[in-house]
Amino acid sequence: IPRPRNAFILFRSAMCEELRKEPVETDHRMISRIIGKVWKTLDATTKAYYNHLAAQEKEEHSRLYPGYRFNPQARIAPPKRR
């Protein structure tokens, strides 16, 4: 079961949709850095909008999966190197 998205992830998704229209940058690491800086400079009303969307998504997630509880599993073996 996927966890509900938070406000920043929703903002990043919306920004990526806008960036796809104009192929400015293709490196997603750089896109995330740029969007992170934009997120920090946003005004309170825009952040409140995305917080509201995140709350709605969390409520919908609670309705669909009423007994869901995030329970991460510890890794037994270290990750393999590429």
C-alpha positions in Angstrom: 0.0 0.0 0.0 1.6 3.3 -1.0 1.7 6.1 1.6 -0.2 9.3 0.9 1.8 12.1 -0.7 2.8 15.1 1.4 2.5 18.8 0.4 6.0 19.0 -1.1 5.6 15.9 -3.2 2.3 17.2 -4.6 4.0 20.5 -5.4 6.9 18.7 -7.1 4.5 16.7 -9.2 2.7 19.8 -10.3 6.0 21.6 -11.1 7.3 18.6 -13.1 4.1 18.7 -15.2 4.9 22.3 -16.0 8.5 21.6 -16.7 7.7 18.8 -19.2 6.0 21.4 -21.4 9.3 23.3 -21.7 12.3 20.9 -21.9 14.7 23.1 -19.9 16.3 20.5 -17.7 16.3 16.7 -17.9 18.4 15.7 -14.9 15.8 14.9 -12.1 18.4 15.5 -9.4 18.8 19.1 -10.6 15.0 19.4 -11.0 14.5 18.4 -7.4 17.1 20.9 -6.2 15.4 23.7 -8.2 11.9 22.8 -7.0 13.2 22.5 -3.4 14.5 26.1 -3.6 11.2 27.3 -5.1 9.3 25.5 -2.3 11.3 27.3 0.4 10.5 30.7 -1.2 6.7 30.1 -1.7 4.2 32.4 0.0 2.0 31.0 2.8 -1.2 30.9 0.7 0.4 28.6 -2.0 1.9 26.4 0.7 -1.5 26.3 2.4 -3.1 25.1 -0.9 -0.7 22.2 -1.2 -1.1 21.4 2.5 -4.9 21.3 1.9 -4.4 18.9 -1.0 -2.1 16.7 1.1 -4.7 16.6 3.9 -7.4 15.6 1.4 -5.2 12.9 0.0 -4.5 11.7 3.6 -8.2 11.5 4.4 -8.9 9.6 1.2 -6.1 7.2 2.0 -7.5 6.7 5.5 -10.9 6.0 4.0 -9.5 3.4 1.5 -7.2 1.7 3.9 -8.7 2.2 7.4 -6.3 0.0 9.3 -3.1 1.1 7.5 -0.1 1.9 9.6 3.3 2.6 8.2 5.7 -0.1 9.4 9.1 0.1 7.6 11.1 -3.1 7.7 14.8 -3.1 8.6 17.2 -4.4 6.0 18.8 -7.7 6.8 21.6 -7.4 4.3 23.3 -4.2 3.2 22.3 -3.0 -0.3 24.3 -4.3 -3.2 26.6 -1.8 -4.9 26.0 -1.1 -8.5 
